[in-house]
Amino acid sequence: MVAGGLIGLLLPGAQVWNKFLILLALLPFLGASDILLLRSRRPLSFWIRACGFELGTVFGMAGITRLLCDRMGVGALLGTS
């Protein structure tokens, strides 16, 4: 939640959306890397769901933070709005 809040505070809305879509496309690779790095016996589908949940939580919070900052007139600290 904190990471998502910081992402929403630092990046403009378009960049938050772009980063989310890039990571969403890489989700199967993130799941496979979890299996290889953690030497897990769980199936790939488990790790894809787990990574997807984390991705949705972080970027959901980033989107809410960015929306609130935009409504309050606070610009992104990095990049342009």
Buried (B, 14 or more C-beta within 10 A) or exposed (E): EEEBBBBBBBBBBEBBBEBBEEBBEEBEEBBBEBBEEEEEEEEEEBBBEBBBEBBEEBBBBBBEBBEEBBEEEEEBEEEEE
